[in-house]
Amino acid sequence: MCFSATASFTAGGVILLGSAFALKQLPTPKSMRFLACIPIIFALHQLSEGIVWLGIHERIGASLYQAASYFYVLIATAFWPMFIPLSVYMHERSYAKESTPALRASVLLITVIIGSVLSLYLWWSFTMYSPINVSANCDSAGHCHSISYLFDMPYLIGVVDYIYVFIVILPFVLSNNLYIRYLLGSAFLLSFGVALFISDDTNYPSIWCFFAAFISLLIYYVLGRRYNSVAREKS
């Protein structure tokens, strides 16, 4: 399997176009907007990695390369742990507050709080504590297939990855919407397992983000079903 600037730019472009088409067809009430933004952010994320690939191959200036690397790490590590739990929580709060058990709603809120704390900790780690080390993983023939984004952390080094995965997947599992729970939750968890299987500890985040970006388009399918269901109930 080979990832490259072409793959990242293509993924970003396809997801961005798919998002634009879906949003044109799908009304987006306030409660849906957080979830609806996820594929768009994933698209920008993939486009930024395309720029990182160009920087690795010295096809762009150092300042643009550094900015793209910082943006990629910011979204991958410090944004998703806060935004994903918040997105699901806002959706549940607006559409399912009467049918969502109080305990489940409370756990969702806790994931928002823990995710926000984790986001702040990771952001502080790669901005204040340690520089970001970006490197391409290449084979013996010199063909590069993935990128590693590494930085040091002062605490929880051995468990941060587990907390991260738990925080970004658990909110989907806790959703009262069965499509969010089983379709999105299972798909994101499966993509994590596949990324971990075909890569190593240093580059699986980049590969997981690539897979998750395409999976995120399923959000529009889920939101479409939710909107149609609510519209039928009101009619």
N, C-alpha and C positions, 0 to 999 in steps of 0.2 A: 504494500500500500504506500502510495506516495502523495504527500501533501506539498503544496507549492503556492507561489503567488497567484498563479492561474486558478488553482482550486479555491483559494480563499476569495479572490475577486468574483469568481463565478458564483460561489455559494452566497456571498453577500448580495450580489445583483439579483439572483433568482429569488432569494428570500424577501428582498426589498420590493421587487415587482409583485410577488405573491401577496405580500402584506397590503400593498396599495390596492390590488384587485379585490382582496377580501374586505378591506375597510370600505371600499366603494359600494359593495353589496350589502354590508352588514352595519346596521345602526349601532352606534356605540354609546349607550348611556354612561353616565359617570361611573357607575359600578363596574362597567366592563373595561374602562379605559386603561386601568393599570395592567390587566392581563393582556389587553390588545396591543400594548406597547412592547411586550416582551419580544415577539419576533422582529420588530423593527430594530430594537437595540441589539439583538443577536446579529442582524444583517450588518449594522454599523461595526459591530465587533469583528465580524469576518473581514470586512473591508479594511479595517485597521491592521489585521494580521497580514493581509496582502501587502500593505505598505511595509510592515516589518520584514517580510520576505525580501522585498526590494532593498531594504537597508542592509540586510545580511549579505546580499550579493553586491553591495556597494553601488547600487543604481540610483540612489537618491542621497541627499545631503544628510549629515549627521543629526542636525536639529529635528528634521522631520522624522527620521528614524527613531530618535529618542522619544519624541512626542507620541508617535504611534505605539511604541512599546509601553509607555506609561499608561496610555489610554486603554490598551488591551489588558494590562494587569489590573488596572483600576476596575474595569467592568468584570473581569473574570473572578477576582478575589474579593474586592471590597464593595461591589454593587449588588451582585446576585443574592448574597446571604441576607441582605436587608430587603431588597425589592421583591423577591419571589414570595416570601412569607407575607409581606404587606399586600401584595397583589391578590393573593388568595383570600386573605383576611377581609379585604375590602369587598371582594365579590361575595363572600359568605355573609358578611354583615348586611349587605344591601338586598340580597336575593333569598337568603335562606336563614335569616335570623330566628324565624319562628320554628323552623324545622330542624335546625342544627342544635344538637344537645349542648347544654351549657358547659359541660366538661370539655367537649370537643372545641367549642368556641374559645374557652379559656386557654386550652393548649395551643391553639392557633395564635392567640395573642402572645403567649410566652415565646413561641418561635419567632415572632416579630421582634420581640425584645432581645432575645439571645442573638438573633441574626444581626441586629443593629450593632450590638456590642462586638460581635465577631468582625463585622465590617470595619468598624472603627479601629479595632486592634490590628487587622491586616493592613489597613490603609496606613496606620502609624508605622508599622513594621517596614513597609517598602518606601516610605517617604522620609521618615525620621531616623529609623534604626539601621537600615541596611540598604545599599543600592541594589537595583535590579540587574541581574546578570542574564542577558539574553544570548542564547547560543543555538545553532542548528545541529540537529542530530543527523549525521551522514554515515553512509556505509563505506566499505573499503574502496569502492570505485569512485567515491566522491559525490555520490548522489544523496542530496539532503531530503529527508522525508518528514521531519517534524521539528518543532521548536520547543525549547525549554525556557521557562521564565522562572528564575530562581532568586530568592532573597532570604535573608536570615530573620529569625524571630527569637526573641528572648525567652519566651515561655511556651509551653504546650506544643513543642515541636513534633512530638510523636503522635499527638491526637487531633491536631487542627484539621487534618484532612477528613477524619471520621466525623467530626463535629460539622464541618462544612457540608458534606454529603447528606448527613442527617437533616440539617436545617433547610437545605434547598429541595429535598424530596418529600419530607414529612408533611408539609402543608398541602401538597396535592393529595396525599393519602387521607388526610383529615377532612377533605372537602365533602360537603353533603351532596354535591353533584357527582353522580356515579361515573360520568365520562371523564371528569377531572381526576377522580380518584383512581380509576382503573386504567383508563387509556393514557392520560398524561403521566400519572405516577409511575405506571409500569414501564412506559416508553423511556422516560428519563432514567429510571433505575437500570433498565436493560442497556441503554447506551453507555452508562457509566461502567457496567461490567464488561462490555465489549471493548471500550477504550482501554480499560485496565489490562485486559487480556492480551491485546495486540501491541501494547506499549510497555513502558516502565514507569517507575515512580517520578521521574523528572519531566516526562513529556505527555503523560496521559491527560493533564488538564487541557492542553491545547487540542488534543484529539477529541476529548469528550465535548468540548465546546463546539467543535465542528459538527459532530453528530447532533448535539442538542439543538443547534441552530435550525436544522431542518425539521426536527421533531416539533419545535415550537410552533410551526405552521398549523399543527393540529389544534392549537388554541382557538383558531378562528372557526374550525368545525364545531368545537365544543360550545363556543359562545353563540354560534348560529343556532344550535339546537336549543340552548337556554333561552335565547331571545324569542324563538318561535314558540317555545313552550309557554313562556310568560304571556306572549301576545294572544295565544289561544285561550288562556285562562281569563284574560280580560275581556275577550269578545263574547 
